[in-house]
Amino acid sequence: MQETRDKIIFRAVTSSSSSLSPTTAAATTINSKRRDKIGHWEKMFGLLRIYKERESHCNVPCRHKEDGKNLGWWLNTLQARKKKGELDISLIERLEDIGVVWEAFK
């Protein structure tokens, strides 16, 4: 279902903007921003995997930067979102699968 929706969104984004209604153009912009967020999340997740391979753990210091990106801040933000119940379960599972421990200092 999500894959089909993404294909439709892709077609809308790649079609001529002059042929899009204002409503469709607004939806395309929102979906484009969503794709950008997903791309950013995947990039940061990849950096976390690199960190884990090098350090043998996912306990990233809050101010740590990996490849110029603030990986520690990103992970800290995810921990806060999880605590509030705002982090999707599929993301939680992916993070836990590579070794993220949510209550590392409990």
OpenMM code with the backbone's topology and positions (N, CA, C; nanometers):
from openmm import Vec3, app, unit

residues = "MET GLN GLU THR ARG ASP LYS ILE ILE PHE ARG ALA VAL THR SER SER SER SER SER LEU SER PRO THR THR ALA ALA ALA THR THR ILE ASN SER LYS ARG ARG ASP LYS ILE GLY HIS TRP GLU LYS MET PHE GLY LEU LEU ARG ILE TYR LYS GLU ARG GLU SER HIS CYS ASN VAL PRO CYS ARG HIS LYS GLU ASP GLY LYS ASN LEU GLY TRP TRP LEU ASN THR LEU GLN ALA ARG LYS LYS LYS GLY GLU LEU ASP ILE SER LEU ILE GLU ARG LEU GLU ASP ILE GLY VAL VAL TRP GLU ALA PHE LYS".split()
positions = [
    Vec3(0.0833, -0.1193, 0.0000),
    Vec3(0.0000, 0.0000, 0.0000),
    Vec3(0.0875, 0.1254, 0.0000),
    Vec3(0.1868, 0.1307, 0.0907),
    Vec3(0.2753, 0.2468, 0.0989),
    Vec3(0.3558, 0.2613, -0.0299),
    Vec3(0.4008, 0.1490, -0.0859),
    Vec3(0.4794, 0.1534, -0.2093),
    Vec3(0.3959, 0.2120, -0.3227),
    Vec3(0.2712, 0.1720, -0.3344),
    Vec3(0.1824, 0.2246, -0.4371),
    Vec3(0.1626, 0.3737, -0.4174),
    Vec3(0.1425, 0.4145, -0.2945),
    Vec3(0.1236, 0.5568, -0.2641),
    Vec3(0.2482, 0.6358, -0.3014),
    Vec3(0.3656, 0.5828, -0.2711),
    Vec3(0.4901, 0.6510, -0.3039),
    Vec3(0.5079, 0.6631, -0.4554),
    Vec3(0.4659, 0.5608, -0.5320),
    Vec3(0.4742, 0.5682, -0.6778),
    Vec3(0.3840, 0.6777, -0.7309),
    Vec3(0.2642, 0.6884, -0.6748),
    Vec3(0.1712, 0.7936, -0.7161),
    Vec3(0.2297, 0.9298, -0.6844),
    Vec3(0.2870, 0.9429, -0.5672),
    Vec3(0.3492, 1.0695, -0.5266),
    Vec3(0.4636, 1.1025, -0.6209),
    Vec3(0.5464, 1.0013, -0.6538),
    Vec3(0.6592, 1.0233, -0.7429),
    Vec3(0.6112, 1.0743, -0.8786),
    Vec3(0.5054, 1.0110, -0.9314),
    Vec3(0.4522, 1.0559, -1.0600),
    Vec3(0.4033, 1.1999, -1.0510),
    Vec3(0.3400, 1.2356, -0.9406),
    Vec3(0.2907, 1.3719, -0.9235),
    Vec3(0.4052, 1.4710, -0.9157),
    Vec3(0.5122, 1.4332, -0.8486),
    Vec3(0.6276, 1.5220, -0.8339),
    Vec3(0.6976, 1.5408, -0.9668),
    Vec3(0.7079, 1.4350, -1.0464),
    Vec3(0.7816, 1.4435, -1.1717),
    Vec3(0.6982, 1.4976, -1.2869),
    Vec3(0.5669, 1.5084, -1.2701),
    Vec3(0.4845, 1.5647, -1.3765),
    Vec3(0.4977, 1.7163, -1.3762),
    Vec3(0.4529, 1.7769, -1.4803),
    Vec3(0.4621, 1.9217, -1.4944),
    Vec3(0.3828, 1.9903, -1.3847),
    Vec3(0.4458, 2.0834, -1.3147),
    Vec3(0.3784, 2.1519, -1.2045),
    Vec3(0.2656, 2.2400, -1.2540),
    Vec3(0.2715, 2.2841, -1.3815),
    Vec3(0.1646, 2.3694, -1.4327),
    Vec3(0.0344, 2.2922, -1.4500),
    Vec3(0.0423, 2.1590, -1.4620),
    Vec3(-0.0781, 2.0787, -1.4791),
    Vec3(-0.1389, 2.0352, -1.3460),
    Vec3(-0.0733, 2.0677, -1.2344),
    Vec3(-0.1231, 2.0268, -1.1040),
    Vec3(-0.2179, 2.1322, -1.0474),
    Vec3(-0.3256, 2.0859, -0.9846),
    Vec3(-0.4153, 2.1785, -0.9173),
    Vec3(-0.3447, 2.2306, -0.7926),
    Vec3(-0.3881, 2.3428, -0.7374),
    Vec3(-0.3260, 2.3936, -0.6146),
    Vec3(-0.3280, 2.2923, -0.5005),
    Vec3(-0.4368, 2.2155, -0.4891),
    Vec3(-0.4466, 2.1140, -0.3839),
    Vec3(-0.3445, 2.0037, -0.4062),
    Vec3(-0.3328, 1.9573, -0.5293),
    Vec3(-0.2363, 1.8518, -0.5614),
    Vec3(-0.0942, 1.9029, -0.5421),
    Vec3(-0.0681, 2.0257, -0.5829),
    Vec3(0.0653, 2.0836, -0.5657),
    Vec3(0.1017, 2.0927, -0.4174),
    Vec3(0.0055, 2.1307, -0.3341),
    Vec3(0.0312, 2.1394, -0.1895),
    Vec3(0.0582, 2.0007, -0.1324),
    Vec3(-0.0197, 1.9017, -0.1746),
    Vec3(0.0011, 1.7641, -0.1271),
    Vec3(0.1363, 1.7126, -0.1729),
    Vec3(0.1760, 1.7473, -0.2945),
    Vec3(0.3061, 1.7061, -0.3469),
    Vec3(0.4178, 1.7655, -0.2639),
    Vec3(0.4048, 1.8925, -0.2256),
    Vec3(0.5061, 1.9574, -0.1426),
    Vec3(0.5162, 1.8893, -0.0068),
    Vec3(0.4030, 1.8583, 0.0534),
    Vec3(0.4032, 1.7896, 0.1833),
    Vec3(0.4690, 1.6532, 0.1713),
    Vec3(0.4329, 1.5773, 0.0676),
    Vec3(0.4904, 1.4446, 0.0488),
    Vec3(0.6387, 1.4520, 0.0163),
    Vec3(0.6806, 1.5551, -0.0527),
    Vec3(0.8228, 1.5743, -0.0818),
    Vec3(0.8994, 1.5980, 0.0484),
    Vec3(0.8417, 1.6760, 0.1379),
    Vec3(0.9046, 1.7001, 0.2679),
    Vec3(0.9125, 1.5712, 0.3481),
    Vec3(0.8074, 1.4881, 0.3382),
    Vec3(0.8078, 1.3592, 0.4080),
    Vec3(0.9205, 1.2715, 0.3550),
    Vec3(0.9360, 1.2678, 0.2227),
    Vec3(1.0443, 1.1889, 0.1629),
    Vec3(1.1803, 1.2409, 0.2073),
    Vec3(1.1941, 1.3727, 0.2174),
    Vec3(1.3198, 1.4310, 0.2648),
    Vec3(1.3496, 1.3860, 0.4076),
    Vec3(1.2457, 1.3838, 0.4930),
    Vec3(1.2641, 1.3385, 0.6314),
    Vec3(1.3042, 1.1920, 0.6364),
    Vec3(1.2402, 1.1107, 0.5521),
    Vec3(1.2739, 0.9682, 0.5478),
    Vec3(1.4181, 0.9520, 0.5016),
    Vec3(1.4579, 1.0279, 0.4006),
    Vec3(1.5952, 1.0219, 0.3516),
    Vec3(1.6946, 1.0624, 0.4584),
    Vec3(1.6617, 1.1664, 0.5343),
    Vec3(1.7492, 1.2113, 0.6432),
    Vec3(1.7587, 1.1032, 0.7504),
    Vec3(1.6453, 1.0427, 0.7857),
    Vec3(1.6454, 0.9380, 0.8875),
    Vec3(1.7333, 0.8221, 0.8432),
    Vec3(1.7198, 0.7803, 0.7183),
    Vec3(1.7991, 0.6686, 0.6668),
    Vec3(1.9480, 0.7023, 0.6661),
    Vec3(1.9824, 0.8255, 0.6327),
    Vec3(2.1231, 0.8688, 0.6333),
    Vec3(2.1781, 0.8613, 0.7755),
    Vec3(2.1032, 0.9131, 0.8719),
    Vec3(2.1489, 0.9114, 1.0103),
    Vec3(2.1562, 0.7686, 1.0634),
    Vec3(2.0615, 0.6846, 1.0258),
    Vec3(2.0640, 0.5444, 1.0666),
    Vec3(2.1890, 0.4764, 1.0114),
    Vec3(2.2234, 0.5071, 0.8882),
    Vec3(2.3461, 0.4534, 0.8290),
    Vec3(2.4699, 0.4985, 0.9054),
    Vec3(2.4717, 0.6246, 0.9473),
    Vec3(2.5846, 0.6752, 1.0262),
    Vec3(2.5909, 0.6063, 1.1624),
    Vec3(2.4750, 0.5764, 1.2202),
    Vec3(2.4721, 0.5040, 1.3473),
    Vec3(2.5299, 0.3639, 1.3299),
    Vec3(2.4980, 0.2998, 1.2195),
    Vec3(2.5540, 0.1667, 1.1925),
    Vec3(2.7062, 0.1726, 1.1779),
    Vec3(2.7565, 0.2754, 1.1133),
    Vec3(2.9015, 0.2935, 1.0995),
    Vec3(2.9641, 0.3131, 1.2373),
    Vec3(2.9004, 0.3970, 1.3193),
    Vec3(2.9486, 0.4211, 1.4556),
    Vec3(2.9529, 0.2903, 1.5333),
    Vec3(2.8455, 0.2123, 1.5234),
    Vec3(2.8379, 0.0850, 1.5960),
    Vec3(2.9478, -0.0115, 1.5516),
    Vec3(2.9723, -0.0188, 1.4214),
    Vec3(3.0772, -0.1076, 1.3714),
    Vec3(3.2139, -0.0688, 1.4283),
    Vec3(3.2384, 0.0603, 1.4393),
    Vec3(3.3668, 0.1088, 1.4878),
    Vec3(3.3794, 0.0973, 1.6397),
    Vec3(3.2728, 0.1320, 1.7121),
    Vec3(3.2788, 0.1418, 1.8579),
    Vec3(3.2227, 0.0196, 1.9311),
    Vec3(3.1547, -0.0684, 1.8604),
    Vec3(3.0932, -0.1898, 1.9167),
    Vec3(2.9771, -0.1603, 2.0115),
    Vec3(2.9179, -0.0442, 2.0030),
    Vec3(2.7979, -0.0097, 2.0810),
    Vec3(2.7276, 0.1084, 2.0148),
    Vec3(2.6071, 0.1355, 2.0587),
    Vec3(2.5286, 0.2480, 2.0049),
    Vec3(2.5063, 0.3578, 2.1087),
    Vec3(2.5871, 0.3594, 2.2124),
    Vec3(2.5745, 0.4604, 2.3171),
    Vec3(2.6510, 0.5855, 2.2727),
    Vec3(2.5911, 0.6614, 2.1819),
    Vec3(2.6557, 0.7762, 2.1192),
    Vec3(2.6484, 0.8972, 2.2125),
    Vec3(2.7622, 0.9586, 2.2438),
    Vec3(2.7586, 1.0812, 2.3245),
    Vec3(2.6760, 1.1887, 2.2536),
    Vec3(2.6041, 1.2672, 2.3299),
    Vec3(2.5100, 1.3648, 2.2753),
    Vec3(2.5749, 1.4618, 2.1759),
    Vec3(2.6986, 1.4989, 2.1966),
    Vec3(2.7630, 1.5970, 2.1088),
    Vec3(2.8482, 1.5342, 1.9990),
    Vec3(2.8408, 1.4031, 1.9859),
    Vec3(2.9241, 1.3352, 1.8866),
    Vec3(2.8752, 1.3625, 1.7445),
    Vec3(2.9706, 1.3926, 1.6572),
    Vec3(2.9400, 1.4114, 1.5154),
    Vec3(3.0047, 1.2990, 1.4368),
    Vec3(2.9303, 1.2498, 1.3411),
    Vec3(2.9776, 1.1435, 1.2522),
    Vec3(2.9627, 1.1971, 1.1099),
    Vec3(3.0711, 1.2014, 1.0366),
    Vec3(3.0697, 1.2518, 0.8988),
    Vec3(3.0089, 1.3923, 0.8920),
    Vec3(3.0377, 1.4734, 0.9935),
    Vec3(2.9889, 1.6105, 0.9977),
    Vec3(2.8440, 1.6262, 1.0427),
    Vec3(2.7768, 1.5167, 1.0686),
    Vec3(2.6365, 1.5202, 1.1125),
    Vec3(2.6301, 1.4934, 1.2626),
    Vec3(2.5402, 1.5636, 1.3319),
    Vec3(2.5300, 1.5509, 1.4762),
    Vec3(2.4518, 1.4246, 1.5135),
    Vec3(2.5211, 1.3124, 1.5098),
    Vec3(2.4599, 1.1820, 1.5361),
    Vec3(2.4093, 1.1708, 1.6795),
    Vec3(2.4850, 1.2203, 1.7750),
    Vec3(2.4438, 1.2133, 1.9150),
    Vec3(2.3145, 1.2882, 1.9406),
    Vec3(2.3031, 1.4064, 1.8842),
    Vec3(2.1816, 1.4859, 1.9009),
    Vec3(2.0632, 1.4131, 1.8380),
    Vec3(2.0844, 1.3559, 1.7180),
    Vec3(1.9784, 1.2836, 1.6485),
    Vec3(1.9268, 1.1675, 1.7329),
    Vec3(2.0182, 1.0885, 1.7873),
    Vec3(1.9778, 0.9733, 1.8684),
    Vec3(1.9107, 1.0189, 1.9976),
    Vec3(1.9603, 1.1234, 2.0578),
    Vec3(1.9000, 1.1781, 2.1792),
    Vec3(1.7562, 1.2247, 2.1525),
    Vec3(1.7342, 1.2861, 2.0369),
    Vec3(1.6002, 1.3295, 1.9977),
    Vec3(1.5069, 1.2094, 1.9814),
    Vec3(1.5584, 1.1024, 1.9200),
    Vec3(1.4773, 0.9814, 1.9045),
    Vec3(1.4417, 0.9205, 2.0399),
    Vec3(1.5364, 0.9232, 2.1326),
    Vec3(1.5099, 0.8703, 2.2663),
    Vec3(1.3988, 0.9500, 2.3345),
    Vec3(1.4011, 1.0814, 2.3184),
    Vec3(1.2970, 1.1663, 2.3772),
    Vec3(1.1617, 1.1389, 2.3122),
    Vec3(1.1602, 1.1223, 2.1798),
    Vec3(1.0355, 1.0923, 2.1095),
    Vec3(0.9797, 0.9566, 2.1511),
    Vec3(1.0673, 0.8589, 2.1719),
    Vec3(1.0226, 0.7271, 2.2159),
    Vec3(0.9598, 0.7367, 2.3547),
    Vec3(1.0245, 0.8104, 2.4421),
    Vec3(0.9751, 0.8259, 2.5791),
    Vec3(0.8351, 0.8888, 2.5813),
    Vec3(0.8084, 0.9796, 2.4861),
    Vec3(0.6773, 1.0442, 2.4757),
    Vec3(0.5761, 0.9594, 2.3985),
    Vec3(0.6212, 0.8463, 2.3446),
    Vec3(0.5326, 0.7616, 2.2658),
    Vec3(0.5117, 0.8115, 2.1245),
    Vec3(0.6041, 0.8941, 2.0748),
    Vec3(0.5899, 0.9551, 1.9426),
    Vec3(0.6740, 0.8877, 1.8350),
    Vec3(0.7479, 0.7842, 1.8696),
    Vec3(0.8362, 0.7190, 1.7725),
    Vec3(0.7711, 0.5901, 1.7227),
    Vec3(0.7609, 0.5772, 1.5927),
    Vec3(0.6974, 0.4613, 1.5308),
    Vec3(0.7660, 0.3315, 1.5734),
    Vec3(0.6859, 0.2296, 1.5980),
    Vec3(0.7367, 0.1009, 1.6459),
    Vec3(0.8352, 0.0386, 1.5468),
    Vec3(0.8120, 0.0580, 1.4168),
    Vec3(0.9035, 0.0006, 1.3175),
    Vec3(1.0421, 0.0641, 1.3278),
    Vec3(1.0478, 0.1923, 1.3605),
    Vec3(1.1771, 0.2592, 1.3788),
    Vec3(1.2439, 0.2111, 1.5073),
    Vec3(1.1650, 0.1951, 1.6116),
    Vec3(1.2172, 0.1441, 1.7387),
    Vec3(1.2795, 0.0069, 1.7173),
    Vec3(1.2090, -0.0788, 1.6463),
    Vec3(1.2598, -0.2142, 1.6216),
    Vec3(1.3891, -0.2119, 1.5408),
    Vec3(1.3956, -0.1269, 1.4396),
    Vec3(1.5189, -0.1178, 1.3597),
    Vec3(1.6365, -0.0725, 1.4451),
    Vec3(1.6114, 0.0254, 1.5304),
    Vec3(1.7176, 0.0759, 1.6175),
    Vec3(1.7607, -0.0297, 1.7190),
    Vec3(1.6651, -0.0975, 1.7767),
    Vec3(1.6978, -0.2026, 1.8734),
    Vec3(1.7707, -0.3190, 1.8074),
    Vec3(1.7360, -0.3494, 1.6831),
    Vec3(1.8011, -0.4584, 1.6109),
    Vec3(1.9514, -0.4360, 1.5931),
    Vec3(1.9922, -0.3104, 1.5848),
    Vec3(2.1368, -0.2848, 1.5703),
    Vec3(2.2050, -0.2584, 1.7042),
    Vec3(2.1261, -0.2558, 1.8130),
    Vec3(2.1872, -0.2461, 1.9447),
    Vec3(2.1598, -0.1218, 2.0260),
    Vec3(2.0627, -0.0393, 1.9855),
    Vec3(2.0301, 0.0783, 2.0664),
    Vec3(1.9651, 0.0329, 2.1959),
    Vec3(2.0162, 0.0843, 2.3062),
    Vec3(1.9609, 0.0563, 2.4391),
    Vec3(1.9007, 0.1887, 2.4867),
    Vec3(1.7718, 0.1886, 2.5075),
    Vec3(1.7012, 0.3147, 2.5364),
    Vec3(1.7314, 0.3670, 2.6766),
    Vec3(1.7462, 0.2818, 2.7731),
    Vec3(1.7720, 0.3261, 2.9093),
    Vec3(1.9137, 0.2859, 2.9497),
    Vec3(2.0114, 0.3331, 2.8776),
    Vec3(2.1503, 0.2907, 2.8958),
    Vec3(2.2040, 0.3210, 3.0377),
    Vec3(2.1554, 0.4278, 3.0976),
    Vec3(2.2101, 0.4692, 3.2266),
    Vec3(2.1107, 0.4527, 3.3396),
    Vec3(2.0185, 0.3612, 3.3244),
    Vec3(1.9153, 0.3397, 3.4272),
    Vec3(1.9738, 0.2792, 3.5523),
] * unit.nanometer
topology = app.Topology()
chain = topology.addChain("A")
for resn in residues:
    res = topology.addResidue(resn, chain)
    for name in ("N", "CA", "C"):
        topology.addAtom(name, app.Element.getBySymbol(name[0]), res)
